[in-house]
Amino acid sequence: MNFDKELDARGLNCPLPILRAKKALADVGSGQVLKILSTDPGSVKDFAAFAKQTGNELLSTAEAGGEFTFFMKKK
Amino acid sequence: MDTKKMAIIATKGTLDWAYPPFILASTAAALGYETQIFFTFYGLQLVRKDTSGLKVSPLGNPGMPMKMPFGPKWFKDINWNMPNAIQSLVPGYETVATTLMKQTIKNTGVATIPELRELCQEAEVKFIACQMTVELFGFEHSDFIDGLEYGGAATFFEFAGETDICLFI
């Protein structure tokens, strides 16, 4: 999937992936896509909840070998 | 849609209990909440310039696992809980427990308290220190970080009365 910015939040624990994502989203324009890498298993539910509450769209969530990849489209 | 609001009263002054107010406030701010924390009694320790006084005490806290943050897995898995009578007699027990906790925090990628506090301030979480307890405990305003406001119960209610979420921690 195409993306405009990548955030490496691997090794970080709650709530840092969300806080870093919020900051990274501020650097992209409306409709642009942020790719997020995380190793925090809690971030799966957290990014879904973040998207729901902020209006940004979680395009996809994937897991491979204990790593999570999210694509989020800015509102 | 109106901006949602959250108010927290932070009353605990230990390293472990420093986390919930700052985690919730920074996350609320990231979700678009207007957020305020009112620091009172021991919670004032969380807004001092020097946070090295924040410690954990396993004494009288049976819920706290005491595990080593280093060594092979079998060693890390051992729970070293000691009877209260021993904990209370060993000098420096809290300091040791705090050092181990800080190492565990680092190993697990959990943010430090100064880091979370700064993230809150960057996200414009408003910090209010209880002026009455500042005086009660003999603190000076110069003991605290910049950006604090000082007020009392009425100041808290002015904002808390309009919130969607209001927590006492």
gemmi code that builds the backbone of each chain (N, CA, C; Angstrom):
import gemmi

chains = {
    "A": [
        ("MET", (0.848, -1.210, 0.000), (0.000, 0.000, 0.000), (0.876, 1.251, 0.000)),
        ("ASN", (0.451, 2.257, -0.754), (1.211, 3.514, -0.786), (1.010, 4.292, 0.507)),
        ("PHE", (2.044, 4.989, 0.914), (1.911, 5.833, 2.101), (2.781, 7.066, 1.951)),
        ("ASP", (2.483, 8.087, 2.744), (3.186, 9.369, 2.630), (4.210, 9.578, 3.735)),
        ("LYS", (4.035, 8.855, 4.827), (4.969, 8.993, 5.942), (4.970, 7.691, 6.731)),
        ("GLU", (6.149, 7.358, 7.297), (6.227, 6.131, 8.078), (6.628, 6.450, 9.513)),
        ("LEU", (5.978, 5.771, 10.458), (6.320, 5.947, 11.874), (6.764, 4.603, 12.434)),
        ("ASP", (7.985, 4.567, 12.968), (8.482, 3.342, 13.584), (8.273, 3.435, 15.092)),
        ("ALA", (7.246, 2.754, 15.579), (6.948, 2.786, 17.016), (7.287, 1.440, 17.651)),
        ("ARG", (8.170, 0.673, 16.996), (8.530, -0.640, 17.530), (9.313, -0.488, 18.831)),
        ("GLY", (9.023, -1.357, 19.763), (9.718, -1.303, 21.060), (9.073, -0.354, 22.049)),
        ("LEU", (8.125, 0.450, 21.585), (7.457, 1.401, 22.486), (6.183, 0.782, 23.058)),
        ("ASN", (5.861, 1.201, 24.262), (4.681, 0.655, 24.923), (3.638, 1.741, 25.150)),
        ("CYS", (2.425, 1.313, 25.467), (1.282, 2.200, 25.695), (1.646, 3.333, 26.649)),
        ("PRO", (1.294, 4.577, 26.387), (0.514, 5.077, 25.250), (1.382, 5.676, 24.139)),
        ("LEU", (2.703, 5.381, 24.164), (3.592, 6.068, 23.223), (3.263, 5.866, 21.738)),
        ("PRO", (2.907, 4.633, 21.278), (2.574, 4.515, 19.847), (1.456, 5.472, 19.414)),
        ("ILE", (0.442, 5.609, 20.259), (-0.676, 6.504, 19.930), (-0.216, 7.968, 19.920)),
        ("LEU", (0.574, 8.336, 20.934), (1.028, 9.733, 21.014), (1.934, 10.094, 19.844)),
        ("ARG", (2.811, 9.148, 19.464), (3.698, 9.394, 18.323), (2.897, 9.465, 17.020)),
        ("ALA", (1.871, 8.620, 16.918), (1.036, 8.621, 15.707), (0.294, 9.945, 15.579)),
        ("LYS", (-0.197, 10.432, 16.705), (-0.909, 11.714, 16.699), (0.002, 12.819, 16.171)),
        ("LYS", (1.267, 12.800, 16.654), (2.242, 13.804, 16.200), (2.560, 13.638, 14.712)),
        ("ALA", (2.745, 12.383, 14.296), (3.101, 12.122, 12.899), (1.963, 12.537, 11.964)),
        ("LEU", (0.729, 12.342, 12.399), (-0.418, 12.724, 11.567), (-0.468, 14.241, 11.362)),
        ("ALA", (0.092, 14.970, 12.334), (0.107, 16.427, 12.205), (1.024, 16.872, 11.065)),
        ("ASP", (1.949, 15.990, 10.678), (2.913, 16.331, 9.623), (2.429, 15.971, 8.222)),
        ("VAL", (1.300, 15.285, 8.116), (0.800, 14.948, 6.780), (-0.514, 15.695, 6.515)),
        ("GLY", (-0.854, 15.800, 5.253), (-2.055, 16.536, 4.873), (-3.290, 15.654, 4.906)),
        ("SER", (-4.426, 16.298, 4.828), (-5.703, 15.581, 4.816), (-5.742, 14.623, 3.625)),
        ("GLY", (-6.147, 13.367, 3.894), (-6.232, 12.365, 2.826), (-4.933, 11.598, 2.617)),
        ("GLN", (-3.843, 12.063, 3.250), (-2.565, 11.352, 3.112), (-2.522, 10.176, 4.083)),
        ("VAL", (-1.616, 9.230, 3.805), (-1.591, 7.976, 4.571), (-0.320, 7.848, 5.414)),
        ("LEU", (-0.514, 7.482, 6.660), (0.596, 7.235, 7.576), (0.724, 5.733, 7.801)),
        ("LYS", (1.944, 5.229, 7.622), (2.204, 3.809, 7.908), (2.825, 3.741, 9.300)),
        ("ILE", (2.314, 2.852, 10.148), (2.818, 2.746, 11.518), (3.277, 1.325, 11.791)),
        ("LEU", (4.487, 1.191, 12.329), (4.999, -0.116, 12.751), (5.006, -0.158, 14.267)),
        ("SER", (4.546, -1.275, 14.826), (4.470, -1.376, 16.284), (4.715, -2.813, 16.730)),
        ("THR", (5.207, -2.967, 17.951), (5.351, -4.312, 18.515), (4.462, -4.480, 19.745)),
        ("ASP", (3.690, -3.445, 20.063), (2.819, -3.485, 21.244), (1.497, -4.161, 20.875)),
        ("PRO", (1.235, -5.358, 21.430), (-0.010, -6.075, 21.065), (-1.264, -5.256, 21.398)),
        ("GLY", (-1.156, -4.379, 22.413), (-2.297, -3.537, 22.784), (-2.612, -2.497, 21.730)),
        ("SER", (-1.648, -2.227, 20.846), (-1.858, -1.162, 19.868), (-2.906, -1.528, 18.819)),
        ("VAL", (-3.207, -2.824, 18.672), (-4.200, -3.236, 17.672), (-5.571, -2.636, 18.014)),
        ("LYS", (-5.993, -2.869, 19.242), (-7.266, -2.302, 19.679), (-7.163, -0.773, 19.810)),
        ("ASP", (-5.991, -0.315, 20.278), (-5.826, 1.119, 20.524), (-5.899, 1.949, 19.240)),
        ("PHE", (-5.292, 1.464, 18.163), (-5.355, 2.243, 16.924), (-6.766, 2.250, 16.336)),
        ("ALA", (-7.480, 1.136, 16.510), (-8.874, 1.102, 16.058), (-9.699, 2.125, 16.847)),
        ("ALA", (-9.449, 2.168, 18.171), (-10.187, 3.107, 19.029), (-9.790, 4.552, 18.733)),
        ("PHE", (-8.511, 4.749, 18.460), (-8.015, 6.088, 18.132), (-8.686, 6.596, 16.848)),
        ("ALA", (-8.734, 5.696, 15.841), (-9.337, 6.071, 14.559), (-10.816, 6.424, 14.732)),
        ("LYS", (-11.511, 5.599, 15.489), (-12.942, 5.792, 15.704), (-13.224, 7.147, 16.374)),
        ("GLN", (-12.361, 7.510, 17.319), (-12.615, 8.725, 18.089), (-12.106, 9.997, 17.434)),
        ("THR", (-11.116, 9.854, 16.541), (-10.542, 11.061, 15.937), (-11.046, 11.300, 14.518)),
        ("GLY", (-11.701, 10.283, 13.932), (-12.212, 10.453, 12.571), (-11.193, 10.131, 11.487)),
        ("ASN", (-9.947, 9.807, 11.890), (-8.973, 9.340, 10.902), (-9.347, 7.899, 10.551)),
        ("GLU", (-9.026, 7.496, 9.315), (-9.492, 6.178, 8.873), (-8.383, 5.134, 8.940)),
        ("LEU", (-8.645, 4.051, 9.686), (-7.684, 2.947, 9.751), (-7.928, 2.055, 8.539)),
        ("LEU", (-7.035, 2.154, 7.551), (-7.247, 1.437, 6.291), (-6.979, -0.051, 6.438)),
        ("SER", (-5.919, -0.387, 7.201), (-5.627, -1.811, 7.384), (-4.774, -2.064, 8.612)),
        ("THR", (-4.890, -3.283, 9.135), (-4.087, -3.751, 10.264), (-3.541, -5.111, 9.876)),
        ("ALA", (-2.240, -5.312, 10.040), (-1.669, -6.615, 9.706), (-0.651, -7.009, 10.757)),
        ("GLU", (-0.508, -8.325, 10.966), (0.459, -8.821, 11.933), (1.363, -9.836, 11.256)),
        ("ALA", (2.666, -9.747, 11.529), (3.588, -10.754, 11.016), (4.763, -10.859, 11.981)),
        ("GLY", (4.926, -12.036, 12.548), (6.061, -12.293, 13.435), (6.147, -11.346, 14.620)),
        ("GLY", (5.013, -11.044, 15.217), (5.011, -10.184, 16.413), (5.111, -8.701, 16.101)),
        ("GLU", (5.061, -8.366, 14.818), (5.086, -6.946, 14.429), (3.763, -6.570, 13.783)),
        ("PHE", (3.306, -5.393, 14.129), (2.029, -4.929, 13.593), (2.248, -3.766, 12.640)),
        ("THR", (1.497, -3.789, 11.546), (1.589, -2.704, 10.573), (0.199, -2.111, 10.373)),
        ("PHE", (0.129, -0.800, 10.530), (-1.146, -0.106, 10.371), (-1.003, 0.940, 9.262)),
        ("PHE", (-2.069, 1.117, 8.507), (-2.126, 2.228, 7.560), (-3.284, 3.126, 7.970)),
        ("MET", (-2.987, 4.370, 8.219), (-4.039, 5.277, 8.665), (-4.112, 6.516, 7.774)),
        ("LYS", (-5.337, 6.794, 7.324), (-5.552, 7.924, 6.421), (-6.046, 9.102, 7.235)),
        ("LYS", (-5.362, 10.225, 7.074), (-5.744, 11.397, 7.862), (-7.073, 11.993, 7.395)),
        ("LYS", (-7.851, 12.394, 8.359), (-9.163, 12.987, 8.108), (-9.005, 14.274, 7.289)),
    ],
    "B": [
        ("MET", (-19.346, 19.207, 16.561), (-19.323, 18.495, 17.845), (-18.508, 19.280, 18.855)),
        ("ASP", (-19.031, 19.415, 20.068), (-18.289, 20.103, 21.127), (-17.040, 19.301, 21.497)),
        ("THR", (-16.012, 20.031, 21.919), (-14.812, 19.354, 22.382), (-15.113, 18.616, 23.679)),
        ("LYS", (-14.676, 17.363, 23.753), (-14.859, 16.612, 24.997), (-13.846, 17.082, 26.021)),
        ("LYS", (-14.174, 16.880, 27.288), (-13.290, 17.351, 28.351), (-13.065, 16.264, 29.392)),
        ("MET", (-11.860, 16.271, 29.962), (-11.565, 15.332, 31.047), (-10.788, 16.034, 32.142)),
        ("ALA", (-11.166, 15.772, 33.378), (-10.436, 16.302, 34.532), (-9.964, 15.150, 35.404)),
        ("ILE", (-8.745, 15.282, 35.921), (-8.187, 14.253, 36.801), (-7.698, 14.929, 38.077)),
        ("ILE", (-7.967, 14.298, 39.207), (-7.333, 14.734, 40.456), (-6.242, 13.716, 40.745)),
        ("ALA", (-4.992, 14.170, 40.812), (-3.862, 13.277, 41.076), (-3.425, 13.455, 42.522)),
        ("THR", (-3.546, 12.374, 43.300), (-3.283, 12.502, 44.743), (-2.146, 11.621, 45.250)),
        ("LYS", (-1.571, 10.814, 44.354), (-0.551, 9.868, 44.805), (0.846, 10.319, 44.402)),
        ("GLY", (1.816, 10.086, 45.257), (3.170, 10.585, 44.994), (4.221, 9.511, 44.880)),
        ("THR", (3.843, 8.358, 44.282), (4.851, 7.311, 44.086), (5.064, 7.088, 42.589)),
        ("LEU", (6.180, 6.429, 42.263), (6.534, 6.228, 40.857), (5.459, 5.443, 40.105)),
        ("ASP", (4.936, 4.402, 40.725), (3.911, 3.593, 40.036), (2.627, 4.403, 39.795)),
        ("TRP", (2.192, 5.124, 40.828), (0.953, 5.889, 40.695), (1.133, 7.210, 39.956)),
        ("ALA", (2.340, 7.503, 39.542), (2.569, 8.685, 38.708), (2.086, 8.406, 37.282)),
        ("TYR", (2.041, 7.115, 36.923), (1.693, 6.764, 35.543), (0.243, 7.037, 35.138)),
        ("PRO", (-0.734, 6.535, 35.896), (-2.116, 6.683, 35.386), (-2.536, 8.116, 35.011)),
        ("PRO", (-2.258, 9.132, 35.847), (-2.703, 10.473, 35.433), (-2.056, 10.944, 34.131)),
        ("PHE", (-0.738, 10.711, 34.008), (-0.050, 11.209, 32.809), (-0.385, 10.389, 31.564)),
        ("ILE", (-0.561, 9.077, 31.721), (-0.932, 8.246, 30.565), (-2.327, 8.638, 30.073)),
        ("LEU", (-3.258, 8.747, 30.995), (-4.631, 9.061, 30.593), (-4.740, 10.478, 30.037)),
        ("ALA", (-4.035, 11.422, 30.663), (-4.134, 12.806, 30.195), (-3.509, 12.970, 28.816)),
        ("SER", (-2.333, 12.360, 28.595), (-1.686, 12.519, 27.286), (-2.507, 11.835, 26.199)),
        ("THR", (-3.078, 10.680, 26.528), (-3.894, 9.966, 25.541), (-5.182, 10.736, 25.254)),
        ("ALA", (-5.796, 11.255, 26.301), (-7.016, 12.049, 26.106), (-6.731, 13.239, 25.183)),
        ("ALA", (-5.591, 13.890, 25.431), (-5.231, 15.036, 24.589), (-5.054, 14.603, 23.138)),
        ("ALA", (-4.435, 13.421, 22.937), (-4.239, 12.911, 21.571), (-5.575, 12.596, 20.900)),
        ("LEU", (-6.567, 12.259, 21.706), (-7.894, 11.956, 21.162), (-8.748, 13.214, 21.018)),
        ("GLY", (-8.167, 14.347, 21.348), (-8.872, 15.611, 21.144), (-9.597, 16.156, 22.360)),
        ("TYR", (-9.385, 15.542, 23.518), (-10.020, 16.052, 24.736), (-9.280, 17.289, 25.244)),
        ("GLU", (-10.019, 18.232, 25.777), (-9.409, 19.304, 26.549), (-9.222, 18.725, 27.954)),
        ("THR", (-7.994, 18.738, 28.437), (-7.682, 17.967, 29.644), (-6.986, 18.798, 30.709)),
        ("GLN", (-7.349, 18.518, 31.947), (-6.765, 19.234, 33.067), (-6.437, 18.240, 34.184)),
        ("ILE", (-5.283, 18.424, 34.825), (-4.950, 17.605, 36.003), (-4.768, 18.531, 37.199)),
        ("PHE", (-5.449, 18.190, 38.270), (-5.335, 18.942, 39.517), (-4.474, 18.113, 40.471)),
        ("PHE", (-3.292, 18.631, 40.823), (-2.358, 17.895, 41.666), (-2.520, 18.345, 43.108)),
        ("THR", (-2.847, 17.404, 43.972), (-3.053, 17.778, 45.364), (-2.432, 16.739, 46.297)),
        ("PHE", (-2.183, 17.122, 47.518), (-1.496, 16.268, 48.491), (-0.249, 15.639, 47.853)),
        ("TYR", (-0.094, 14.305, 47.966), (1.166, 13.687, 47.506), (1.314, 13.774, 45.991)),
        ("GLY", (0.213, 14.052, 45.308), (0.269, 14.223, 43.856), (1.166, 15.384, 43.453)),
        ("LEU", (1.422, 16.291, 44.379), (2.327, 17.414, 44.079), (3.722, 16.921, 43.693)),
        ("GLN", (4.080, 15.739, 44.192), (5.409, 15.182, 43.855), (5.560, 14.987, 42.347)),
        ("LEU", (4.444, 14.831, 41.647), (4.495, 14.534, 40.208), (4.832, 15.758, 39.369)),
        ("VAL", (4.738, 16.945, 39.968), (5.029, 18.163, 39.194), (6.241, 18.919, 39.750)),
        ("ARG", (7.018, 18.223, 40.587), (8.262, 18.852, 41.037), (9.286, 18.796, 39.915)),
        ("LYS", (10.198, 19.787, 39.918), (11.249, 19.798, 38.883), (12.049, 18.505, 38.965)),
        ("ASP", (12.356, 18.096, 40.176), (13.164, 16.905, 40.397), (12.251, 15.723, 40.718)),
        ("THR", (12.210, 14.747, 39.794), (11.315, 13.602, 40.014), (12.064, 12.406, 40.605)),
        ("SER", (13.320, 12.625, 41.005), (14.099, 11.484, 41.521), (13.558, 10.988, 42.860)),
        ("GLY", (12.700, 11.789, 43.499), (12.101, 11.368, 44.766), (10.927, 10.411, 44.575)),
        ("LEU", (10.511, 10.185, 43.315), (9.402, 9.255, 43.061), (9.911, 7.822, 43.173)),
        ("LYS", (9.355, 7.086, 44.109), (9.807, 5.711, 44.336), (8.620, 4.755, 44.387)),
        ("VAL", (8.927, 3.469, 44.288), (7.889, 2.474, 44.522), (8.159, 1.821, 45.863)),
        ("SER", (7.099, 1.487, 46.565), (7.271, 0.772, 47.820), (6.521, -0.547, 47.781)),
        ("PRO", (7.266, -1.669, 47.753), (6.603, -2.973, 47.778), (6.053, -3.278, 49.174)),
        ("LEU", (6.438, -2.481, 50.173), (6.020, -2.742, 51.558), (4.501, -2.595, 51.696)),
        ("GLY", (3.871, -3.633, 52.184), (2.421, -3.587, 52.373), (1.666, -3.564, 51.056)),
        ("ASN", (2.310, -4.000, 49.987), (1.668, -3.999, 48.671), (1.778, -5.389, 48.055)),
        ("PRO", (0.906, -6.316, 48.481), (1.017, -7.698, 48.020), (0.734, -7.859, 46.533)),
        ("GLY", (0.172, -6.805, 45.908), (-0.124, -6.902, 44.474), (1.074, -6.628, 43.599)),
        ("MET", (2.174, -6.223, 44.204), (3.325, -5.839, 43.380), (4.303, -6.990, 43.195)),
        ("PRO", (4.445, -7.476, 41.934), (5.426, -8.528, 41.697), (6.836, -7.955, 41.849)),
        ("MET", (7.713, -8.696, 42.454), (9.108, -8.259, 42.563), (9.955, -9.183, 41.710)),
        ("LYS", (10.214, -8.739, 40.494), (10.967, -9.585, 39.571), (12.213, -8.871, 39.096)),
        ("MET", (13.246, -9.640, 38.797), (14.515, -9.072, 38.353), (14.454, -8.726, 36.865)),
        ("PRO", (14.925, -7.513, 36.497), (14.852, -7.111, 35.088), (16.047, -7.581, 34.263)),
        ("PHE", (16.826, -8.521, 34.791), (18.005, -8.986, 34.040), (18.189, -10.486, 34.288)),
        ("GLY", (19.112, -11.080, 33.544), (19.402, -12.508, 33.713), (18.561, -13.367, 32.795)),
        ("PRO", (18.786, -14.700, 32.851), (18.010, -15.616, 31.994), (16.530, -15.642, 32.395)),
        ("LYS", (15.703, -16.170, 31.482), (14.260, -16.093, 31.690), (13.811, -16.747, 33.000)),
        ("TRP", (14.377, -17.916, 33.318), (13.947, -18.616, 34.542), (14.197, -17.740, 35.775)),
        ("PHE", (15.271, -16.944, 35.707), (15.632, -16.074, 36.833), (14.684, -14.874, 36.903)),
        ("LYS", (14.378, -14.314, 35.714), (13.437, -13.182, 35.643), (12.049, -13.564, 36.126)),
        ("ASP", (11.696, -14.827, 35.950), (10.341, -15.282, 36.301), (10.130, -15.480, 37.807)),
        ("ILE", (11.211, -15.496, 38.558), (11.067, -15.701, 40.018), (10.443, -14.459, 40.657)),
        ("ASN", (9.470, -14.680, 41.534), (8.865, -13.563, 42.271), (9.503, -13.494, 43.660)),
        ("TRP", (10.171, -12.368, 43.921), (10.985, -12.232, 45.132), (10.241, -11.550, 46.278)),
        ("ASN", (8.916, -11.681, 46.292), (8.173, -11.024, 47.365), (8.671, -11.448, 48.746)),
        ("MET", (8.927, -10.455, 49.587), (9.454, -10.698, 50.932), (8.357, -10.383, 51.946)),
        ("PRO", (8.409, -11.026, 53.086), (7.459, -10.662, 54.139), (7.642, -9.195, 54.525)),
        ("ASN", (6.543, -8.529, 54.888), (6.614, -7.116, 55.283), (7.646, -6.881, 56.369)),
        ("ALA", (7.733, -7.801, 57.325), (8.639, -7.619, 58.452), (10.085, -7.487, 57.979)),
        ("ILE", (10.422, -8.240, 56.934), (11.793, -8.165, 56.409), (11.977, -6.871, 55.612)),
        ("GLN", (10.974, -6.569, 54.724), (11.064, -5.349, 53.911), (11.264, -4.113, 54.771)),
        ("SER", (10.543, -4.073, 55.883), (10.570, -2.859, 56.699), (11.876, -2.711, 57.454)),
        ("LEU", (12.607, -3.794, 57.611), (13.857, -3.721, 58.374), (15.089, -3.518, 57.512)),
        ("VAL", (15.000, -3.919, 56.228), (16.187, -3.808, 55.376), (16.365, -2.370, 54.901)),
        ("PRO", (17.469, -1.718, 55.268), (17.675, -0.335, 54.821), (17.822, -0.283, 53.301)),
        ("GLY", (17.204, 0.719, 52.685), (17.356, 0.901, 51.241), (16.498, -0.026, 50.400)),
        ("TYR", (15.557, -0.734, 51.027), (14.730, -1.678, 50.269), (13.947, -0.972, 49.152)),
        ("GLU", (13.387, 0.203, 49.479), (12.627, 0.969, 48.479), (13.505, 1.443, 47.340)),
        ("THR", (14.717, 1.849, 47.687), (15.643, 2.342, 46.661), (15.987, 1.222, 45.685)),
        ("VAL", (16.232, 0.037, 46.223), (16.542, -1.116, 45.368), (15.338, -1.446, 44.483)),
        ("ALA", (14.145, -1.495, 45.102), (12.931, -1.818, 44.346), (12.708, -0.784, 43.239)),
        ("THR", (12.995, 0.492, 43.543), (12.806, 1.567, 42.567), (13.791, 1.430, 41.403)),
        ("THR", (15.040, 1.097, 41.728), (16.049, 0.907, 40.684), (15.630, -0.234, 39.749)),
        ("LEU", (15.150, -1.321, 40.348), (14.719, -2.478, 39.537), (13.516, -2.107, 38.678)),
        ("MET", (12.585, -1.351, 39.259), (11.388, -0.928, 38.526), (11.772, -0.045, 37.346)),
        ("LYS", (12.717, 0.872, 37.567), (13.138, 1.770, 36.480), (13.796, 0.984, 35.348)),
        ("GLN", (14.548, -0.058, 35.708), (15.174, -0.891, 34.679), (14.106, -1.641, 33.891)),
        ("THR", (13.090, -2.140, 34.601), (11.991, -2.852, 33.936), (11.229, -1.916, 33.001)),
        ("ILE", (11.033, -0.693, 33.447), (10.349, 0.315, 32.639), (11.113, 0.527, 31.327)),
        ("LYS", (12.432, 0.620, 31.460), (13.290, 0.819, 30.286), (13.225, -0.398, 29.358)),
        ("ASN", (13.330, -1.600, 29.958), (13.331, -2.839, 29.164), (12.042, -3.042, 28.379)),
        ("THR", (10.924, -2.572, 28.933), (9.636, -2.858, 28.293), (9.159, -1.715, 27.401)),
        ("GLY", (10.001, -0.692, 27.213), (9.623, 0.393, 26.305), (8.525, 1.285, 26.855)),
        ("VAL", (8.383, 1.293, 28.182), (7.413, 2.186, 28.812), (8.086, 3.548, 28.985)),
        ("ALA", (7.329, 4.609, 28.752), (7.887, 5.962, 28.843), (8.285, 6.288, 30.281)),
        ("THR", (9.230, 7.214, 30.443), (9.566, 7.681, 31.795), (8.549, 8.744, 32.200)),
        ("ILE", (8.490, 9.022, 33.494), (7.546, 10.037, 33.968), (7.871, 11.436, 33.414)),
        ("PRO", (9.151, 11.872, 33.447), (9.433, 13.195, 32.861), (9.026, 13.278, 31.381)),
        ("GLU", (9.196, 12.154, 30.659), (8.838, 12.115, 29.235), (7.317, 12.262, 29.049)),
        ("LEU", (6.555, 11.489, 29.819), (5.090, 11.555, 29.699), (4.565, 12.925, 30.123)),
        ("ARG", (5.210, 13.486, 31.146), (4.779, 14.790, 31.651), (5.008, 15.865, 30.586)),
        ("GLU", (6.154, 15.742, 29.910), (6.460, 16.697, 28.852), (5.488, 16.543, 27.677)),
        ("LEU", (5.149, 15.281, 27.352), (4.184, 15.043, 26.273), (2.829, 15.653, 26.615)),
        ("CYS", (2.458, 15.589, 27.889), (1.199, 16.212, 28.336), (1.265, 17.718, 28.119)),
        ("GLN", (2.379, 18.306, 28.527), (2.499, 19.762, 28.422), (2.529, 20.210, 26.963)),
        ("GLU", (3.224, 19.421, 26.127), (3.252, 19.731, 24.688), (1.847, 19.692, 24.105)),
        ("ALA", (1.040, 18.756, 24.623), (-0.324, 18.585, 24.109), (-1.308, 19.532, 24.805)),
        ("GLU", (-0.752, 20.475, 25.550), (-1.553, 21.513, 26.215), (-2.508, 20.991, 27.275)),
        ("VAL", (-2.102, 19.924, 27.943), (-2.840, 19.500, 29.134), (-2.544, 20.549, 30.204)),
        ("LYS", (-3.601, 21.038, 30.853), (-3.414, 22.085, 31.853), (-3.122, 21.457, 33.218)),
        ("PHE", (-2.056, 21.914, 33.857), (-1.670, 21.414, 35.177), (-2.017, 22.457, 36.227)),
        ("ILE", (-2.764, 22.040, 37.237), (-3.063, 22.948, 38.342), (-2.583, 22.320, 39.647)),
        ("ALA", (-1.794, 23.065, 40.406), (-1.318, 22.576, 41.697), (-2.170, 23.193, 42.792)),
        ("CYS", (-2.497, 22.375, 43.774), (-3.323, 22.829, 44.889), (-2.486, 23.726, 45.810)),
        ("GLN", (-2.847, 25.001, 45.832), (-2.069, 25.978, 46.612), (-2.075, 25.637, 48.107)),
        ("MET", (-3.200, 25.128, 48.581), (-3.291, 24.803, 50.015), (-2.263, 23.741, 50.399)),
        ("THR", (-2.161, 22.665, 49.591), (-1.201, 21.610, 49.962), (0.241, 22.033, 49.696)),
        ("VAL", (0.438, 22.964, 48.736), (1.789, 23.507, 48.528), (2.263, 24.139, 49.839)),
        ("GLU", (1.352, 24.896, 50.460), (1.706, 25.564, 51.730), (1.792, 24.563, 52.883)),
        ("LEU", (0.845, 23.627, 52.891), (0.813, 22.627, 53.962), (2.118, 21.843, 54.040)),
        ("PHE", (2.657, 21.496, 52.871), (3.879, 20.689, 52.830), (5.152, 21.543, 52.800)),
        ("GLY", (4.987, 22.857, 52.834), (6.159, 23.734, 52.884), (6.934, 23.804, 51.581)),
        ("PHE", (6.242, 23.636, 50.447), (6.916, 23.769, 49.148), (6.954, 25.232, 48.724)),
        ("GLU", (7.874, 25.551, 47.824), (7.920, 26.865, 47.180), (7.502, 26.665, 45.724)),
        ("HIS", (6.959, 27.703, 45.103), (6.593, 27.584, 43.683), (7.814, 27.234, 42.835)),
        ("SER", (8.999, 27.635, 43.311), (10.231, 27.354, 42.555), (10.593, 25.858, 42.592)),
        ("ASP", (9.930, 25.063, 43.448), (10.180, 23.616, 43.463), (9.518, 22.930, 42.269)),
        ("PHE", (8.572, 23.630, 41.646), (7.746, 22.996, 40.620), (8.123, 23.425, 39.205)),
        ("ILE", (7.721, 22.585, 38.238), (8.002, 22.858, 36.830), (7.263, 24.126, 36.377)),
        ("ASP", (7.739, 24.699, 35.285), (7.076, 25.871, 34.711), (5.749, 25.443, 34.096)),
        ("GLY", (4.869, 26.397, 33.948), (3.601, 26.124, 33.273), (2.505, 25.647, 34.211)),
        ("LEU", (2.796, 25.601, 35.515), (1.760, 25.220, 36.478), (0.918, 26.429, 36.827)),
        ("GLU", (-0.355, 26.160, 37.100), (-1.182, 27.213, 37.698), (-1.481, 26.772, 39.116)),
        ("TYR", (-1.722, 27.725, 39.984), (-1.998, 27.382, 41.373), (-3.421, 27.802, 41.705)),
        ("GLY", (-4.157, 26.896, 42.351), (-5.540, 27.224, 42.672), (-6.087, 26.278, 43.721)),
        ("GLY", (-7.352, 26.430, 44.004), (-7.978, 25.594, 45.024), (-9.147, 24.815, 44.475)),
        ("ALA", (-9.958, 24.293, 45.377), (-11.071, 23.432, 44.997), (-12.016, 24.124, 44.017)),
        ("ALA", (-12.281, 25.406, 44.247), (-13.219, 26.114, 43.369), (-12.676, 26.183, 41.943)),
        ("THR", (-11.349, 26.335, 41.821), (-10.714, 26.369, 40.498), (-10.933, 25.040, 39.792)),
        ("PHE", (-10.800, 23.949, 40.560), (-11.004, 22.615, 39.981), (-12.438, 22.468, 39.462)),
        ("PHE", (-13.400, 22.874, 40.283), (-14.800, 22.684, 39.893), (-15.197, 23.506, 38.670)),
        ("GLU", (-14.548, 24.630, 38.505), (-14.869, 25.484, 37.362), (-14.748, 24.698, 36.064)),
        ("PHE", (-13.697, 23.868, 35.977), (-13.503, 23.049, 34.782), (-14.197, 21.693, 34.928)),
        ("ALA", (-14.054, 21.066, 36.102), (-14.581, 19.708, 36.308), (-16.095, 19.628, 36.080)),
        ("GLY", (-16.792, 20.702, 36.417), (-18.242, 20.712, 36.267), (-18.709, 20.597, 34.835)),
        ("GLU", (-17.797, 20.863, 33.902), (-18.174, 20.801, 32.482), (-17.606, 19.584, 31.766)),
        ("THR", (-16.992, 18.651, 32.535), (-16.288, 17.557, 31.868), (-17.186, 16.363, 31.545)),
        ("ASP", (-16.699, 15.561, 30.603), (-17.354, 14.307, 30.247), (-16.808, 13.176, 31.112)),
        ("ILE", (-15.530, 13.302, 31.491), (-14.879, 12.278, 32.309), (-14.149, 12.983, 33.443)),
        ("CYS", (-14.341, 12.488, 34.654), (-13.701, 13.107, 35.802), (-13.198, 11.994, 36.724)),
        ("LEU", (-11.881, 11.957, 36.932), (-11.281, 10.842, 37.667), (-10.516, 11.298, 38.900)),
        ("PHE", (-10.588, 10.496, 39.924), (-9.801, 10.724, 41.146), (-8.766, 9.601, 41.228)),
        ("ILE", (-7.495, 9.981, 41.141), (-6.449, 8.957, 41.131), (-5.507, 9.158, 42.321)),
    ],
}
model = gemmi.Model(1)
for chain_id, residues in chains.items():
    chain = gemmi.Chain(chain_id)
    for i, (resn, *xyz) in enumerate(residues, 1):
        res = gemmi.Residue()
        res.name, res.seqid = resn, gemmi.SeqId(i, " ")
        for name, pos in zip(("N", "CA", "C"), xyz):
            atom = gemmi.Atom()
            atom.name, atom.element = name, gemmi.Element(name[0])
            atom.pos, atom.b_iso = gemmi.Position(*pos), 0.0
            res.add_atom(atom)
        chain.add_residue(res)
    model.add_chain(chain)
structure = gemmi.Structure()
structure.add_model(model)
structure.setup_entities()
